[in-house]
Amino acid sequence: MQSAARRSAPKPSLQTVLLIAVLSIVWGSTWWVIRICLEEQPPLSSAAVRFVIAGLAMAAVTPMLRKRENAPPPPTWLWVVCGLTNFAGGYGILYIAETVVPSGIAAVLWAIFPLLMAGSAVCFLGERLTARQWLGFGVSFAGIVAVFYGDLGGIPEDGSAYAWLLLGSPVIAAIGTTLVKKYGSASSSVVLNRNGMLLGAVLLLAAAFVREDPLAMTWTTRVTIATIGLAVFGTTMTFGIYFWLLRTAPASMLALITYITPVFAMVLATIVGDGQHGTSEWVGAGFVVLGITLVVRK
């Protein structure tokens, strides 16, 4: 019976495969594009502008997407938490950390997010881990140790604190995502993202005015294109595709994004010369991806 069910399972469509490829490439490249912006702009200001544009773009398409979603709006407290954690907190920390941490290393360190979600599912969502998943946690932890054992992509010795700081970004994002999964599964994901993005943009902008001078930011052609690309393609478009795939694509196919993104980011960073990736960094990245595969693969 089980083998027959497997044989009869429909193959993913070409459209699904192409969209997953697009997400993997775009999200894998955003780490380097962030570094382009940070070459000329302060971190909080750069993140704020990105989410102002992304939030306004999301607000523009929300009426059209809401007609297809047919779900009630989320409770106010939930999208506030989402704005505080997934957008303002998570990305604020990420942008500050990437002023020092190379893009490939940042992507590998942030890749612990699905592991954190698996752990939170056990603690708060009533799920259980198999022996293979526990092994995956151990393998990924060994990968993180290997990355820190190296020179973290060639950053100065006193820059390791920024790598530790970066690990706080997926932790904060996992807190928000866990609450969304537990209390918002029946709510509108479109409204949740629109409201969360706009609140995150406001909070990041407020922090930028306190800590930096957003009005004095430089806007070269390169940075302008990078910022708009991050906002429109790296945020609004990708999240729209991802939430559509959540409803239509097999979970095993979506998991490919988790495996491919950090590897693509490392390869791209090597090609463009963003950081120095030695044996420890590549071994660590491989262990992290292998561990994630063991944890999230069904």
Summary of the structure (lengths in Angstrom):
residues: 298
radius of gyration: 19.0
end to end distance: 18.4
largest distance: 66.0
contacts: 1049
relative contact order: 0.22
helix: 81%
strand: 0%
